[in-house]
């Protein structure tokens, strides 16, 4: 299930407070600056720093190159 568009406008990384990439097919919110992914369970983002996972170089390239990725944050919608 997808994250609501209104919620996507409000989401930011809990550590650096910057925007995230939402990759619905992968089920993650991704911070390319920190190279960490936060899981989305159902339609609920799990933005807990302790549960973030590091991504491989291959995942990073796939995530940032995904044309379906959506950027979070009001100013970036």
N, C-alpha and C positions, 0 to 999 in steps of 0.2 A: 504494500500500500504506500502511496506517495505521501510526502510531507506537504501539508497545506501551504499554498503560496504566501499567505499572510505570515505564517510562522517562519518561512524561509527569509522574509524581509527582516525579521528580528534576530535571527541567529548570527552568532559570531564565535570565534574560537575563545574558549574560556581562559586561555593562557595569554595570548598576545592581543586578544580583542579585535583581530582582523577578520575579514570575510573568509568564507569557506566555499569549496566547490561541492555541490550536491550531485552525487552520481547515483541516481535511482537504481539503475540496473545492478550496480555493485553493492548497493545498500550501505553507502558510507557518505560521510561528510569529510572532505579532505582539506587539510591545510598544507599547501605546497611550500609555504615559507618554512614550516617546521618539519615537513615530510611526515606527518602523522595523520592517521585516519581514525575517525570516530564511527562506530557502528550505528546503524539505524535499525531498530528492532520494531517491526511492524511499521508504524508511522511515527515512532517515537525516537528522536535523536538522543543518543547516550553521550553527552558532552562532559564526561568525567575525565580529567587529565590522567588519572590512574588507569583508566580503561582504554586510552588511546593506544594505537599500535603503530610502530614504525612500518614504513612501506619500502619495498624493494625499488631499485632503479627502474625496473620494467613496469611495475605498478605506477610509479610516478609518471613515467612517460605516457602510459595509457590513460591515466586520470586527467592529466593536463591537456592531452590531445583529444579528449572525448568531446565531439560536437554537441552531445546531449547534456553535458554538464551545465549546471545552473549555479551562478554565483549568489551567495547569500548577502543580505544587507540592503537597507533602503536605498542608499546612494548608488548601489551597483546593480540594481534589478534591471 
